[in-house]
């Protein structure tokens, strides 16, 4: 991953975190900073997996990469909501 790809993944990750939270049904009682951090990690992981699968650089919008990122964010938000909810 190039440096520009890394910074793009971070910026997109902020949006991905919010989308991941919207995809998960029900109310998540986790702080917004945790949602954004999960989004950044999910964006980086989704970009890495898309690169491994060879679908990271396509013509137009990278829908498969975006779907991977949102999927990882939804999984991350679900896990965090489950663990964070039990702690309180």
HELIX and SHEET records of a PDB file:
HELIX    1   1 UNK A    3  UNK A   23  1                                  21    
HELIX    2   2 UNK A   32  UNK A   53  1                                  22    
HELIX    3   3 UNK A   63  UNK A   87  1                                  25    
END                                                                             
